């Protein structure tokens, strides 16, 4: 009974926001509606069967449904469909109905188990011929930079304008050791940079030893295994996972996608996903772009 009431309340809230069943009041960009209707038909467009998972508060499009968290740091009023990947629950959609599922820089914030559940659910809810597009940080880019002592992928100008320590950072990441910068990109909780108490850090020496003694994938998994789920729920902005093309391909195939393929910015097989004003344009220099057709 409680579960049914919660679902009813969610539907009511969606209607009150004016977002349910195609009620999104965002204006169509010129020519966009005709293109969507031609490619997907009126029913899919009206029911907004295009899902941006982890879209963030700035994403708005009349054909798209924004999927995200209703509470916490990443909650925002533009969420149309509440779904927390760490909860390992089914995606709240009917099977074989979605046209496109898109997610950009979200999966690095959740565990392998949560990622696999997301990919499994994406395969379930996509119609035959539907597209899943995934963008994550490419660990091979960061690892190559770490080995070469190349600060470029790690550098963020905003950190040079801040005074340290801050509420979350002990010191300027742009001036940290390369070991700590590398850890920050995929196992943030283990880095000595953040201020949170009660978390076991990985020192520079330990990371060098782990990377020297273990195969790379095993070493990366060792580091992420030191990150707790409880800590991640409290700090969802931190990273707790890593990806390269081979790992993400394995996971996509395990979900049922038979031919996942590597893509690049603006090179989706779906014409609507080539709109760089909406998709793909965030941090392309460190991005791994993968796509799969059901």
C-alpha positions in Angstrom: 0.0 0.0 0.0 2.8 2.4 0.9 4.6 1.7 -2.4 1.4 2.4 -4.3 0.9 5.7 -2.5 4.4 6.8 -3.2 3.9 6.0 -6.9 0.7 8.0 -6.9 2.3 10.9 -5.2 5.1 10.9 -7.8 2.6 11.0 -10.6 0.7 13.8 -9.0 3.8 15.8 -8.5 4.7 15.2 -12.2 1.4 16.5 -13.3 1.6 19.5 -11.0 4.9 20.4 -12.5 3.4 20.2 -15.9 5.8 17.5 -17.1 3.7 14.4 -17.4 2.6 12.8 -20.7 4.2 15.4 -22.9 3.2 18.4 -20.8 6.7 19.9 -20.9 6.4 23.6 -21.6 9.9 24.0 -23.0 9.8 25.5 -26.5 10.9 23.4 -29.5 14.1 24.6 -31.2 13.4 25.6 -34.9 12.9 22.5 -37.1 13.5 20.0 -34.2 9.9 18.9 -33.8 9.5 17.9 -37.4 12.7 15.9 -37.3 11.7 14.0 -34.2 8.2 13.3 -35.6 9.7 12.1 -38.8 12.2 9.8 -37.1 10.1 8.5 -34.2 6.4 9.2 -34.7 3.9 11.2 -32.7 3.4 8.7 -29.9 7.0 8.5 -28.9 7.5 12.3 -29.1 4.3 13.0 -27.1 5.2 10.5 -24.4 8.8 11.7 -24.3 10.4 8.3 -24.8 13.9 9.8 -24.8 15.6 9.5 -21.5 18.6 11.4 -20.3 19.9 9.7 -17.1 21.8 12.0 -14.8 20.9 15.0 -17.0 21.5 17.7 -14.5 19.4 20.9 -13.9 20.4 22.7 -17.2 19.1 20.0 -19.6 15.6 20.8 -21.0 14.1 19.6 -24.3 10.4 19.0 -25.0 10.9 15.5 -26.3 13.2 14.3 -23.5 12.5 12.9 -20.0 15.1 13.9 -17.4 16.0 11.0 -15.1 17.7 11.7 -11.8 17.7 11.9 -8.0 14.9 13.6 -6.1 17.0 14.4 -3.1 20.7 15.1 -2.3 23.3 17.1 -4.1 22.2 16.2 -7.6 18.5 16.8 -7.0 16.9 19.6 -9.1 13.4 20.7 -10.0 13.8 19.6 -13.6 13.8 15.9 -12.8 10.9 14.2 -14.5 11.6 10.7 -13.4 13.2 9.8 -10.1 15.7 6.9 -10.1 18.8 6.5 -8.0 21.2 4.0 -9.7 22.8 3.0 -6.4 19.5 1.6 -5.2 19.8 -1.2 -7.8 16.1 -1.0 -8.6 14.4 -1.5 -12.0 14.2 1.6 -14.2 10.5 2.8 -13.7 9.6 2.2 -17.3 7.7 -0.4 -19.3 9.8 -2.9 -21.3 10.5 -2.2 -25.0 9.2 1.4 -25.0 12.2 3.7 -25.0 13.6 5.2 -28.2 16.9 6.5 -26.8 18.7 6.3 -23.5 21.6 8.8 -23.0 23.9 9.2 -20.1 26.9 11.5 -19.8 29.4 11.5 -16.9 27.1 9.7 -14.5 28.3 6.1 -14.3 31.6 6.9 -12.8 29.7 8.0 -9.7 28.3 4.5 -9.0 29.6 0.9 -8.5 30.0 -1.8 -11.1 26.9 -3.5 -9.7 24.9 -0.3 -10.2 26.3 0.2 -13.7 25.5 -3.3 -14.7 21.9 -2.9 -13.4 21.6 0.3 -15.4 22.8 -1.4 -18.6 20.5 -4.4 -18.0 17.6 -2.1 -17.5 18.5 0.0 -20.5 18.4 -3.1 -22.7 15.0 -4.1 -21.2 13.3 -0.8 -21.7 14.7 0.0 -25.2 12.6 -1.0 -28.1 14.2 -3.1 -30.9 16.4 -0.6 -32.8 16.6 1.8 -29.8 19.9 3.4 -29.0 21.9 3.6 -25.8 24.7 6.2 -25.7 27.1 6.3 -22.8 29.9 8.8 -22.0 32.3 8.3 -19.2 35.8 9.5 -18.3 38.4 7.3 -20.1 40.8 5.9 -17.5 43.4 5.2 -20.2 43.7 9.0 -20.9 44.2 9.7 -17.2 46.6 6.8 -16.7 48.7 7.9 -19.7 48.8 11.4 -18.3 49.7 10.0 -14.8 52.6 8.0 -16.3 53.8 11.0 -18.4 53.4 13.5 -15.5 51.1 15.5 -17.8 48.9 17.8 -15.8 46.6 18.8 -18.6 43.7 16.3 -18.1 43.7 16.9 -14.4 43.9 20.7 -14.4 40.8 22.8 -13.5 41.3 26.6 -13.6 38.6 27.1 -10.9 40.9 25.6 -8.3 43.5 28.3 -8.9 40.9 30.9 -8.0 40.0 29.3 -4.7 41.5 29.6 -1.2 42.4 26.4 0.6 41.5 24.5 2.7 37.9 24.5 1.7 35.0 22.6 3.1 35.8 19.6 0.9 39.4 20.1 -0.2 42.6 20.1 1.9 44.7 21.7 -0.8 44.7 22.8 -4.4 44.4 19.7 -6.6 46.3 21.5 -9.3 49.3 21.4 -7.0 48.9 17.9 -5.7 51.1 14.9 -6.5 50.2 13.0 -9.6 49.2 10.0 -7.5 46.6 12.0 -5.7 45.3 13.6 -8.8 45.0 10.2 -10.5 43.1 8.8 -7.5 40.7 11.7 -7.5 39.5 10.8 -11.0 38.3 7.3 -10.2 38.5 6.6 -6.4 38.0 10.0 -4.9 37.3 8.8 -1.4 40.8 7.3 -1.2 42.5 10.6 -2.1 44.3 12.6 0.5 42.9 15.8 -1.2 39.4 15.7 0.4 38.7 16.7 4.0 36.1 14.1 4.9 37.0 12.2 8.2 36.8 8.5 8.8 37.9 7.4 5.3 41.0 5.3 4.7 43.3 7.1 2.3 45.8 5.7 -0.2 49.2 7.3 0.0 51.4 8.1 -3.0 53.7 5.2 -2.0 50.9 2.7 -1.7 49.5 3.7 -5.1 52.9 3.4 -6.8 53.3 -0.1 -5.2 49.9 -1.3 -6.2 50.4 -0.1 -9.8 53.8 -1.8 -9.9 52.7 -5.1 -8.5 49.2 -5.6 -10.0 47.8 -5.7 -13.6 46.2 -2.3 -14.3 42.6 -3.4 -14.0 43.3 -5.3 -10.8 45.0 -2.2 -9.3 42.2 0.1 -10.3 39.7 -2.3 -8.7 41.8 -2.5 -5.6 41.5 1.3 -5.2 37.8 1.5 -5.8 37.2 -1.4 -3.4 38.4 1.0 -0.7 35.5 3.4 -1.4 32.4 2.7 0.7 28.9 2.9 -0.6 27.8 4.8 2.5 30.4 7.4 1.9 29.4 7.6 -1.8 25.7 8.2 -0.9 26.8 11.1 1.3 29.1 12.4 -1.5 27.5 11.5 -4.8 29.6 14.0 -6.6 32.8 11.9 -6.0 34.0 9.2 -8.4 33.9 5.5 -7.4 34.5 3.8 -10.8 36.7 3.6 -13.8 36.2 2.7 -17.5 38.0 1.9 -20.6 36.5 0.7 -23.9 37.2 -3.0 -23.2 35.5 -2.9 -19.8 32.4 -1.0 -20.9 32.1 -3.3 -24.0 32.1 -6.4 -21.7 29.4 -4.9 -19.5 27.3 -3.8 -22.5 27.5 -7.3 -23.9 26.6 -8.8 -20.6 23.5 -6.7 -20.6 22.4 -8.2 -24.0 23.8 -5.6 -26.5 25.5 -7.8 -29.1 27.5 -5.2 -31.0 28.5 -2.2 -28.8 30.8 0.2 -30.6 33.1 3.1 -29.8 31.9 6.5 -30.9 33.1 10.0 -30.7 31.7 13.5 -30.0 28.9 14.3 -32.4 29.2 11.0 -34.2 26.1 9.1 -32.9 24.2 6.9 -35.2 21.1 8.8 -34.1 20.8 12.2 -35.9 19.1 13.8 -32.8 22.1 12.9 -30.6 24.4 14.9 -32.9 23.1 18.1 -31.5 26.1 19.4 -29.7 24.1 22.2 -28.0 22.5 19.4 -26.0 24.8 16.4 -26.1 28.4 15.2 -26.0 30.1 18.6 -25.6 31.2 18.3 -21.9 34.9 17.5 -21.5 35.4 15.7 -24.8 39.2 15.6 -24.2 38.8 12.9 -21.5 35.6 11.3 -22.7 35.0 7.7 -23.7 32.0 7.6 -26.0 30.2 4.2 -26.4 27.0 3.3 -28.1 24.9 0.2 -28.6 21.7 -0.6 -30.6 19.3 -3.1 -29.3 
